[in-house]
């Protein structure tokens, strides 16, 4: 149980430490700003889209399963 729990935590921590040691890239002409209404809108749409796609199979298959269960 300990190997299963900590077996993936150590590589993830090593990867995070490796990424934390990297130098940051300077802001250039092709950088995407993370402040402003465009970023907030794109982030909100992405969150809603992923959340909607999470529940879509249940919403779509629920009535079908109910109809099939009523026939038997």
C-alpha positions as CSV (number, residue, x, y, z in Angstrom):
1,X,0.0,0.0,0.0
2,X,2.8,2.4,0.8
3,X,4.5,1.7,-2.5
4,X,1.3,2.3,-4.4
5,X,0.7,5.5,-2.6
6,X,4.2,7.0,-2.6
7,X,5.4,5.3,-5.8
8,X,4.0,8.1,-8.0
9,X,4.4,11.0,-5.5
10,X,8.2,10.9,-5.6
11,X,8.5,11.2,-9.4
12,X,6.0,14.0,-9.5
13,X,7.9,15.8,-6.8
14,X,11.1,15.3,-8.7
15,X,9.5,16.7,-11.8
16,X,8.1,19.7,-9.9
17,X,11.5,20.4,-8.5
18,X,13.0,20.2,-11.9
19,X,10.5,22.6,-13.3
20,X,10.9,25.0,-10.4
21,X,14.7,25.2,-11.0
22,X,14.3,26.3,-14.6
23,X,14.8,29.9,-15.6
24,X,11.8,31.9,-16.6
25,X,11.5,33.1,-20.2
26,X,11.4,36.8,-20.8
27,X,8.2,38.3,-21.9
28,X,8.3,38.8,-25.6
29,X,6.0,39.9,-28.4
30,X,4.4,36.4,-28.7
31,X,3.6,36.1,-25.0
32,X,0.0,35.6,-23.9
33,X,-0.9,38.0,-21.0
34,X,-2.6,36.3,-18.1
35,X,-4.4,39.4,-17.0
36,X,-7.3,41.1,-18.7
37,X,-10.7,40.1,-20.0
38,X,-9.5,37.9,-22.8
39,X,-7.7,35.4,-20.5
40,X,-10.6,35.4,-18.0
41,X,-13.1,34.7,-20.8
42,X,-11.0,31.9,-22.3
43,X,-10.4,30.3,-18.9
44,X,-14.1,30.5,-18.0
45,X,-15.2,29.0,-21.3
46,X,-12.6,26.2,-20.9
47,X,-13.8,25.4,-17.4
48,X,-17.4,25.3,-18.4
49,X,-16.6,23.2,-21.5
50,X,-14.6,20.6,-19.5
51,X,-17.3,20.6,-16.8
52,X,-20.1,20.2,-19.3
53,X,-18.3,17.3,-21.1
54,X,-17.9,15.6,-17.8
55,X,-21.6,15.4,-17.3
56,X,-22.7,15.1,-20.9
57,X,-22.6,11.3,-21.0
58,X,-24.8,11.0,-18.0
59,X,-27.3,13.5,-19.2
60,X,-27.4,11.9,-22.7
61,X,-27.5,8.3,-21.6
62,X,-29.8,8.7,-18.5
63,X,-33.1,8.9,-20.5
64,X,-32.0,6.1,-22.8
65,X,-31.2,3.8,-19.8
66,X,-34.5,4.8,-18.1
67,X,-36.5,3.9,-21.3
68,X,-34.8,0.6,-21.6
69,X,-35.3,-0.3,-17.9
70,X,-39.1,0.5,-18.2
71,X,-39.5,-2.1,-21.0
72,X,-38.1,-5.0,-19.0
